[in-house]
């Protein structure tokens, strides 16, 4: 079994640095480390939790580097196993030679995320905390880091565990009623039985608690992954200029020639602690008689349509100096049920005595359901760009607040949403008098979702999927 192996990997990034850390975990960690280290305090001197000075030696006994070593005895280590860290000077070659020497002496190269996987399997952390480790590593803002810290400290686990326990209690009580009808019990036990209205109230309370947790996790997912924002519109309306203005650098080529942008360009900017993933796309031509015969541009348009489907929010950029036409109307018809911010670009032309050729009223008349915000901006002068970023955050986060976000993965949020769906169905089943057996089954399904979230229920395929995203050495 692999969990009986002693694994080894470099836990720090490759390259020149002050130090590099080689991590060794498993039943033979202490023994193997002592085969490559010569301690200044004496042979085999490596007491727990004490940084010790030593020489790293090669197979021929010659000194490679002067290092520091520290060991952590099971179960009080990150992995719950005997664990040794060897801190070498941060040259790539030194750490590589150390790892190779330990492998020759019997250690096994660690797989991605295997140290954290062992921490989970040995009960040091639950699965939600394990996934938050990657959230800390990949944090791109202080807000995302704080959200990941809240998850790692157990806030998500505590809330989810409490709701899971209440679901289990409700499911058990319902099944008791099914197995032991009230009329068959003495009066001393009848007081625990509830009407459908009372059960509905209890389930609704759980539903609200889980909804609050879902909102916190949705905010955390935005902090972790960023808000995906697609810039779209007809050719030559200023999408690439807007991207450059938001990034404050010339990232996209800007010319007066329509169709300059042929491929998708993605860059990120952080606003108020939230990453915004800006995706500049090729200009859209949706009407048959306006479609390009340029094969490359046609491929770019197909990629644009794909990005619009993937985006959390679409920025529909219009040239305020040009009136709406059938192409604009075709655009909104093709993208129903997607959050939109309409940008009336080149607003600086209005101050030069040129009245706008398109107004907010005209835009809203096209599709009042899909168009949520209309802003006048100027990519050239920067007018309205801060308001735009505020609008993106407001639209994406809804009622969520940054200081309560919990850094989660899409998988974790999916489990919470599925659990909520089961509770919604349970409420409907009670209201429609479909029977307590159906309600109990739905409560059980909601509970199972939270158990997968917490790692109380899992299989190797799930763990492989989660930890494959980790780097080797973590």
Backbone torsions as a table, in degrees:
resi	resn	phi	psi	omega
1	UNK	NA	137.9	-175.5
2	UNK	-67.5	-29.1	-179.0
3	UNK	-70.8	-5.8	172.8
4	UNK	-93.7	-6.6	177.6
5	UNK	-77.6	156.5	169.9
6	UNK	-98.4	118.9	-173.3
7	UNK	-102.5	154.1	-178.3
8	UNK	-142.7	145.7	175.8
9	UNK	-167.4	160.5	171.3
10	UNK	-80.6	126.6	-175.1
11	UNK	-93.1	-5.4	179.2
12	UNK	-113.4	163.4	-178.5
13	UNK	-66.7	147.5	177.3
14	UNK	-70.2	148.9	177.3
15	UNK	126.2	173.1	-179.9
16	UNK	-72.3	133.0	-179.9
17	UNK	-162.0	178.4	178.9
18	UNK	-63.6	-45.5	178.8
19	UNK	-139.8	162.0	167.5
20	UNK	-130.5	142.7	-176.8
21	UNK	-115.6	124.0	173.9
22	UNK	-100.8	125.7	-175.9
23	UNK	-110.3	136.2	-176.0
24	UNK	-132.8	124.0	-176.9
25	UNK	-138.3	136.3	178.3
26	UNK	142.4	179.7	-174.4
27	UNK	-64.0	-24.6	-177.9
28	UNK	-105.6	15.2	-174.2
29	UNK	-59.5	-46.5	-178.9
30	UNK	-65.6	-46.3	-178.3
31	UNK	-60.7	-46.1	-177.4
32	UNK	-68.2	-39.0	-179.1
33	UNK	-63.6	-36.5	-179.0
34	UNK	-71.0	-17.4	177.1
35	UNK	-77.6	-19.2	-180.0
36	UNK	-111.7	-2.4	-177.9
37	UNK	-116.5	141.9	172.9
38	UNK	-118.6	111.2	-172.1
39	UNK	-85.5	137.5	-179.9
40	UNK	-69.5	-27.1	-179.2
41	UNK	-81.6	-5.3	179.7
42	UNK	133.0	163.5	-176.9
43	UNK	-58.4	129.4	174.3
44	UNK	67.5	16.6	-176.9
45	UNK	-78.1	101.1	178.5
46	UNK	-150.0	72.0	179.7
47	UNK	-69.3	153.8	-177.9
48	UNK	-61.6	141.1	170.8
49	UNK	60.2	28.7	176.7
50	UNK	-128.9	121.5	180.0
51	UNK	-71.5	123.2	-174.5
52	UNK	-118.1	138.9	177.3
53	UNK	-80.5	135.8	-177.9
54	UNK	-153.9	168.3	172.8
55	UNK	-107.5	133.8	172.7
56	UNK	-85.9	126.3	-175.9
57	UNK	-117.5	154.3	176.4
58	UNK	-87.6	-177.9	-179.7
59	UNK	-62.7	-25.9	179.8
60	UNK	-87.8	1.6	179.1
61	UNK	88.1	-6.4	180.0
62	UNK	-75.5	148.4	-178.3
63	UNK	-74.6	131.1	176.5
64	UNK	-98.8	-39.4	-175.1
65	UNK	-162.6	156.2	169.9
66	UNK	-93.6	126.4	-170.4
67	UNK	-131.6	172.5	168.9
68	UNK	-116.8	141.2	-179.8
69	UNK	-131.4	145.5	177.7
70	UNK	-142.8	141.3	178.8
71	UNK	-121.5	152.5	177.0
72	UNK	-129.3	120.2	-177.5
73	UNK	-81.5	143.3	176.0
74	UNK	-62.6	144.1	2.3
75	UNK	-94.4	7.9	-173.7
76	UNK	-90.3	63.4	176.2
77	UNK	-142.2	173.9	-179.0
78	UNK	-60.1	-42.1	-176.8
79	UNK	-89.6	-11.4	-173.4
80	UNK	82.8	1.9	178.0
81	UNK	-114.7	172.4	168.6
82	UNK	-59.1	130.5	-176.1
83	UNK	-137.8	135.6	178.1
84	UNK	-126.5	136.4	172.8
85	UNK	-117.5	131.7	178.0
86	UNK	-112.6	118.1	-177.0
87	UNK	-99.3	104.3	179.1
88	UNK	-96.9	171.4	168.1
89	UNK	-67.3	147.6	-167.0
90	UNK	-80.7	44.7	169.9
91	UNK	-93.5	139.9	-176.6
92	UNK	-56.9	-40.6	-174.6
93	UNK	-64.7	-40.2	-176.9
94	UNK	-62.1	-50.2	-179.6
95	UNK	-63.1	-39.2	179.9
96	UNK	-63.4	-43.8	178.8
97	UNK	-63.9	-37.6	178.9
98	UNK	-63.5	-47.0	179.5
99	UNK	-62.2	-46.5	-178.2
100	UNK	-62.6	-38.4	179.4
101	UNK	-65.2	-42.0	179.5
102	UNK	-66.5	-34.7	177.8
103	UNK	-66.4	-42.1	178.5
104	UNK	-62.6	-28.2	-177.9
105	UNK	-89.3	-0.2	172.4
106	UNK	128.0	-6.4	178.2
107	UNK	-74.6	160.3	-179.9
108	UNK	-112.6	133.9	177.9
109	UNK	-59.5	132.5	-178.7
110	UNK	-72.8	147.1	173.4
111	UNK	-88.0	165.3	178.5
112	UNK	-54.7	128.4	176.2
113	UNK	71.0	11.2	-171.7
114	UNK	-69.9	-31.1	177.7
115	UNK	-65.0	-44.3	179.1
116	UNK	-69.7	-35.2	176.6
117	UNK	-60.7	-41.7	178.2
118	UNK	-67.7	-34.5	176.2
119	UNK	-60.2	-40.3	177.7
120	UNK	-68.3	-49.1	-176.4
121	UNK	-64.2	-28.5	179.9
122	UNK	-92.8	9.0	173.2
123	UNK	77.9	14.4	178.5
124	UNK	-75.1	-33.3	177.5
125	UNK	-143.6	158.9	174.3
126	UNK	-90.7	178.8	-172.2
127	UNK	-67.8	-36.3	178.7
128	UNK	-65.2	-37.0	176.9
129	UNK	-69.6	-38.0	178.5
130	UNK	-59.9	-43.6	-179.9
131	UNK	-68.3	-27.5	179.4
132	UNK	-70.2	-21.9	176.5
133	UNK	-59.0	-43.8	178.1
134	UNK	-66.6	-33.6	176.6
135	UNK	-62.2	-38.3	176.6
136	UNK	-66.0	-43.8	-178.4
137	UNK	-62.5	-38.6	-173.6
138	UNK	-96.7	6.1	-178.5
139	UNK	-59.5	133.8	-179.5
140	UNK	-111.5	6.6	177.6
141	UNK	-155.4	163.0	179.0
142	UNK	-65.0	-36.2	179.3
143	UNK	-63.7	-42.7	178.2
144	UNK	-63.5	-38.6	179.7
145	UNK	-65.5	-41.9	178.5
146	UNK	-65.1	-39.5	178.4
147	UNK	-63.3	-40.8	177.7
148	UNK	-66.0	-36.6	177.8
149	UNK	-64.0	-39.0	177.4
150	UNK	-63.4	-39.1	179.3
151	UNK	-69.2	-42.7	-179.7
152	UNK	-64.3	-33.0	179.9
153	UNK	-74.5	-8.8	172.8
154	UNK	106.8	9.2	-179.2
155	UNK	-63.4	-45.4	178.5
156	UNK	-62.3	-45.5	-178.9
157	UNK	-60.3	-42.0	-176.9
158	UNK	-64.6	-47.3	-179.4
159	UNK	-65.1	-46.5	-178.5
160	UNK	-65.1	-38.1	179.7
161	UNK	-65.4	-41.8	179.4
162	UNK	-62.1	-44.2	-179.8
163	UNK	-66.9	-40.2	178.2
164	UNK	-60.9	-43.0	179.8
165	UNK	-64.2	-39.7	178.6
166	UNK	-67.7	-37.7	175.9
167	UNK	-62.6	-41.7	179.1
168	UNK	-62.9	-42.2	179.8
169	UNK	-64.4	-43.5	178.7
170	UNK	-64.4	-44.8	179.5
171	UNK	-61.0	-42.7	-179.5
172	UNK	-64.0	-43.0	-179.3
173	UNK	-64.4	-40.0	177.8
174	UNK	-63.5	-41.5	-179.0
175	UNK	-69.7	-29.5	174.1
176	UNK	-64.0	-43.6	177.9
177	UNK	-60.6	-37.4	-179.7
178	UNK	-69.1	-39.5	-176.3
179	UNK	-80.7	-30.1	-176.8
180	UNK	-129.8	87.7	-179.2
181	UNK	-53.9	149.3	-174.5
182	UNK	-58.6	-36.2	-175.4
183	UNK	-68.8	-15.5	-179.1
184	UNK	-92.3	0.0	-176.9
185	UNK	-108.9	158.4	176.3
186	UNK	-72.0	162.8	-177.6
187	UNK	-61.1	-23.7	-179.6
188	UNK	-64.7	-25.4	-177.0
189	UNK	-101.3	-13.6	-174.1
190	UNK	-67.7	-21.9	-177.3
191	UNK	-67.0	-19.4	-179.0
192	UNK	-82.1	-11.7	-178.1
193	UNK	-81.1	147.7	-173.7
194	UNK	-127.3	157.1	174.4
195	UNK	-80.3	168.2	177.3
196	UNK	-60.0	-35.7	179.9
197	UNK	-65.8	-37.6	178.3
198	UNK	-68.5	-42.2	176.4
199	UNK	-61.3	-41.3	-179.7
200	UNK	-61.1	-40.9	178.2
201	UNK	-62.6	-41.4	179.6
202	UNK	-65.7	-43.3	-179.4
203	UNK	-67.8	-38.6	179.1
204	UNK	-63.2	-37.3	177.2
205	UNK	-63.5	-43.4	176.3
206	UNK	-63.7	-39.7	179.1
207	UNK	-58.8	-43.7	179.6
208	UNK	-65.5	-40.6	178.7
209	UNK	-63.1	-43.2	-179.8
210	UNK	-69.8	-33.3	176.6
211	UNK	-64.5	-40.7	176.8
212	UNK	-61.9	-42.5	177.9
213	UNK	-64.0	-40.5	178.7
214	UNK	-60.8	-41.0	179.4
215	UNK	-63.6	-41.4	178.3
216	UNK	-64.8	-38.6	179.8
217	UNK	-72.2	-34.9	177.2
218	UNK	-62.4	-42.2	176.1
219	UNK	-62.4	-43.1	179.6
220	UNK	-64.0	-35.9	178.7
221	UNK	-66.6	-37.3	175.8
222	UNK	-63.6	-40.3	178.5
223	UNK	-65.6	-33.6	-177.4
224	UNK	-78.6	-49.7	-173.7
225	UNK	-95.6	-22.8	-175.6
226	UNK	88.9	161.2	177.2
227	UNK	-91.1	120.9	-178.9
228	UNK	-85.0	115.5	-174.0
229	UNK	-121.7	119.4	-179.9
230	UNK	-97.5	130.0	173.9
231	UNK	-92.9	120.7	-175.3
232	UNK	-139.3	166.4	-179.4
233	UNK	148.7	-178.2	179.8
234	UNK	-68.4	163.3	176.3
235	UNK	-60.3	142.3	170.5
236	UNK	68.6	31.1	175.1
237	UNK	-98.9	-4.2	175.9
238	UNK	108.3	21.5	-179.5
239	UNK	-64.2	-47.5	-178.7
240	UNK	-67.4	-36.0	175.8
241	UNK	-63.5	-38.3	177.8
242	UNK	-65.3	-43.2	177.0
243	UNK	-57.7	-47.5	180.0
244	UNK	-61.4	-39.4	-178.5
245	UNK	-67.4	-40.8	179.5
246	UNK	-68.2	-36.2	179.3
247	UNK	-81.6	-17.3	-175.0
248	UNK	59.7	37.9	173.8
249	UNK	-159.2	156.8	-178.8
250	UNK	-83.6	82.6	-179.1
251	UNK	-88.0	-38.6	-178.0
252	UNK	-107.3	146.4	177.0
253	UNK	-72.6	131.7	-179.4
254	UNK	-120.7	121.8	174.7
255	UNK	-140.1	170.6	177.3
256	UNK	-83.3	-0.1	-177.6
257	UNK	-86.4	119.8	178.1
258	UNK	-60.2	142.8	177.1
259	UNK	85.2	15.7	179.9
260	UNK	-62.3	-43.6	178.4
261	UNK	-78.3	114.9	-177.7
262	UNK	-105.7	-22.4	-175.3
263	UNK	-128.5	172.2	179.5
264	UNK	-81.0	133.0	176.2
265	UNK	-118.1	125.3	-179.0
266	UNK	-120.9	130.0	176.2
267	UNK	-141.9	162.7	-178.6
268	UNK	-122.0	146.8	172.8
269	UNK	-136.1	143.4	179.9
270	UNK	-103.1	130.7	179.8
271	UNK	-131.8	119.4	-179.2
272	UNK	53.7	38.5	175.4
273	UNK	85.8	0.3	-177.5
274	UNK	-113.2	125.9	176.0
275	UNK	-70.0	132.9	174.0
276	UNK	-114.1	117.4	-177.8
277	UNK	-93.6	103.3	-176.3
278	UNK	-88.6	128.9	-178.9
279	UNK	-120.8	108.9	176.2
280	UNK	-85.2	134.0	-174.1
281	UNK	-124.1	164.9	176.5
282	UNK	-67.0	147.9	178.3
283	UNK	-60.9	138.6	-176.2
284	UNK	-88.6	137.9	169.7
285	UNK	-130.9	104.9	-172.7
286	UNK	-99.2	-26.5	-179.2
287	UNK	-75.9	140.9	-176.3
288	UNK	-56.1	-38.8	-175.8
289	UNK	-79.9	-5.4	179.5
290	UNK	-108.0	-2.0	-176.8
291	UNK	-71.0	140.5	-176.2
292	UNK	-72.9	150.4	172.3
293	UNK	-93.5	-2.3	177.3
294	UNK	-75.7	115.6	-174.5
295	UNK	-61.6	-39.9	-178.3
296	UNK	-65.4	-44.3	179.3
297	UNK	-65.6	-35.8	178.9
298	UNK	-62.5	-40.1	177.1
299	UNK	-64.5	-39.3	177.9
300	UNK	-60.6	-39.0	179.1
301	UNK	-66.8	-39.4	177.0
302	UNK	-62.9	-38.6	177.9
303	UNK	-68.2	-33.9	176.5
304	UNK	-61.1	-46.8	179.7
305	UNK	-60.9	-37.7	178.1
306	UNK	-65.6	-41.7	178.9
307	UNK	-64.7	-36.9	178.7
308	UNK	-63.8	-34.6	177.9
309	UNK	-70.6	-32.9	-177.2
310	UNK	-83.1	-22.1	-171.7
311	UNK	-68.3	148.1	171.3
312	UNK	-76.1	-37.9	-178.4
313	UNK	-139.6	141.6	175.1
314	UNK	-108.9	134.1	171.3
315	UNK	-101.5	110.3	179.2
316	UNK	-92.1	106.8	-174.4
317	UNK	-93.4	128.0	177.8
318	UNK	-121.8	147.1	173.0
319	UNK	-85.5	111.5	-173.9
320	UNK	-65.2	-15.2	-178.5
321	UNK	-86.7	-3.9	-177.4
322	UNK	-121.6	135.2	-178.2
323	UNK	-69.4	158.8	176.4
324	UNK	-65.3	146.6	176.6
325	UNK	-133.5	-173.7	-177.3
326	UNK	-63.2	-29.0	179.1
327	UNK	-64.3	-42.0	178.5
328	UNK	-63.2	-42.2	-179.2
329	UNK	-67.6	-35.7	177.2
330	UNK	-65.7	-33.4	-179.6
331	UNK	-61.8	-51.4	-176.5
332	UNK	-67.9	-27.4	177.8
333	UNK	-70.1	-27.8	-176.6
334	UNK	-88.2	-6.2	-174.4
335	UNK	-133.3	59.0	175.5
336	UNK	-72.1	159.4	173.8
337	UNK	58.5	36.1	175.7
338	UNK	-130.8	133.1	179.5
339	UNK	-64.4	128.4	-177.1
340	UNK	-125.4	142.9	164.5
341	UNK	-119.5	122.0	-179.8
342	UNK	-93.7	129.4	-177.7
343	UNK	-114.2	118.8	175.6
344	UNK	-90.3	91.1	-173.8
345	UNK	-79.1	162.1	-179.7
346	UNK	69.1	35.5	178.3
347	UNK	-63.4	-19.9	178.8
348	UNK	-64.7	-21.5	177.9
349	UNK	-66.5	-28.4	-179.8
350	UNK	-63.4	-36.3	-179.1
351	UNK	-73.3	-12.5	179.7
352	UNK	-93.9	14.1	176.0
353	UNK	91.5	11.7	178.5
354	UNK	-105.9	111.3	179.7
355	UNK	-65.7	147.6	-179.3
356	UNK	-65.6	142.1	178.9
357	UNK	-87.7	-10.0	178.4
358	UNK	-140.0	141.8	-176.2
359	UNK	-121.6	165.9	178.7
360	UNK	-61.3	-37.8	-179.2
361	UNK	-61.5	-40.0	178.1
362	UNK	-64.1	-40.6	-178.9
363	UNK	-63.6	-48.0	-176.6
364	UNK	-67.5	-26.9	178.8
365	UNK	-68.6	-23.3	179.9
366	UNK	-66.9	-47.0	-175.8
367	UNK	-159.9	85.7	-176.3
368	UNK	-64.2	-21.7	-177.9
369	UNK	-76.5	-41.0	-173.5
370	UNK	-86.9	-24.7	-175.0
371	UNK	-92.9	111.7	-175.3
372	UNK	-98.7	-36.5	-175.8
373	UNK	-137.5	137.4	173.4
374	UNK	-124.6	125.5	-177.9
375	UNK	-129.7	143.0	171.0
376	UNK	-93.1	127.7	-178.2
377	UNK	-137.7	168.9	171.1
378	UNK	-138.5	112.1	177.1
379	UNK	-66.2	-25.0	-178.1
380	UNK	-76.0	-43.9	-176.4
381	UNK	-98.3	-14.8	-177.2
382	UNK	89.3	1.3	179.9
383	UNK	-59.7	129.5	174.7
384	UNK	80.7	0.5	-174.8
385	UNK	-72.1	-35.1	177.1
386	UNK	-68.4	-38.9	175.0
387	UNK	-61.8	-36.6	178.1
388	UNK	-63.2	-47.0	-179.5
389	UNK	-65.0	-37.8	175.6
390	UNK	-62.1	-41.0	-179.3
391	UNK	-65.5	-38.5	178.1
392	UNK	-61.5	-47.1	-179.9
393	UNK	-63.4	-44.1	-178.1
394	UNK	-62.5	-42.6	-178.9
395	UNK	-68.1	-40.1	-175.8
396	UNK	-74.8	-35.8	-172.2
397	UNK	-92.3	-18.9	-179.5
398	UNK	59.6	-124.4	-178.3
399	UNK	-91.9	2.2	-178.2
400	UNK	-71.7	153.5	177.3
401	UNK	-122.0	145.1	-175.4
402	UNK	-63.7	-34.9	-173.2
403	UNK	-77.3	0.6	176.6
404	UNK	-120.6	1.5	-177.4
405	UNK	-63.0	146.1	176.0
406	UNK	-118.1	120.7	-176.2
407	UNK	-69.5	112.1	-178.0
408	UNK	-131.3	168.0	175.3
409	UNK	-94.4	168.1	176.4
410	UNK	-61.8	-34.4	178.1
411	UNK	-62.2	-45.2	-178.6
412	UNK	-65.1	-43.4	179.3
413	UNK	-64.4	-35.7	177.8
414	UNK	-62.9	-40.1	178.5
415	UNK	-64.8	-39.5	178.4
416	UNK	-66.4	-43.2	178.8
417	UNK	-63.6	-38.9	178.5
418	UNK	-66.1	-39.3	177.0
419	UNK	-62.9	-41.8	176.7
420	UNK	-61.9	-40.0	178.7
421	UNK	-61.5	-40.2	178.4
422	UNK	-64.6	-38.5	178.2
423	UNK	-67.7	-38.0	176.7
424	UNK	-61.3	-43.3	178.0
425	UNK	-65.5	-35.9	178.9
426	UNK	-65.7	-41.8	177.1
427	UNK	-61.4	-42.7	179.7
428	UNK	-65.4	-39.4	-180.0
429	UNK	-63.7	-40.0	177.5
430	UNK	-66.0	-45.7	-178.4
431	UNK	-62.0	-32.6	-177.8
432	UNK	-95.1	8.5	176.8
433	UNK	56.0	43.4	-177.7
434	UNK	-81.9	-8.8	177.8
435	UNK	115.1	141.6	-176.8
436	UNK	-71.2	-22.2	177.3
437	UNK	-65.2	-39.3	177.4
438	UNK	-67.0	-42.2	179.7
439	UNK	-62.3	-43.9	179.5
440	UNK	-61.3	-40.4	178.3
441	UNK	-63.3	-40.2	178.9
442	UNK	-68.6	-37.6	175.3
443	UNK	-63.5	-38.0	177.0
444	UNK	-63.7	-39.5	178.2
445	UNK	-66.2	-40.2	177.6
446	UNK	-62.8	-41.1	178.6
447	UNK	-64.1	-41.4	-179.3
448	UNK	-62.0	-35.0	176.8
449	UNK	-60.5	-45.0	-179.8
450	UNK	-69.8	-30.6	176.9
451	UNK	-68.9	-35.0	174.6
452	UNK	-69.2	-36.3	177.1
453	UNK	-59.8	-44.3	-176.0
454	UNK	-83.5	-13.3	-177.6
455	UNK	86.0	13.4	174.4
456	UNK	-72.7	-22.8	176.0
457	UNK	-132.3	123.1	-177.6
458	UNK	-160.7	166.1	171.6
459	UNK	-135.4	173.0	-176.7
460	UNK	-62.5	-34.0	-179.6
461	UNK	-63.0	-40.8	178.2
462	UNK	-64.6	-46.4	179.6
463	UNK	-63.3	-41.1	177.7
464	UNK	-59.2	-42.6	-179.1
465	UNK	-64.2	-42.5	-177.4
466	UNK	-69.2	-52.2	-170.8
467	UNK	-81.1	-11.4	175.9
468	UNK	-65.8	-18.9	179.5
469	UNK	-83.3	-11.1	-179.9
470	UNK	-79.2	160.0	173.8
471	UNK	-81.5	159.6	173.7
472	UNK	-68.1	133.9	179.1
473	UNK	104.3	-5.7	178.9
474	UNK	-117.7	NA	NA
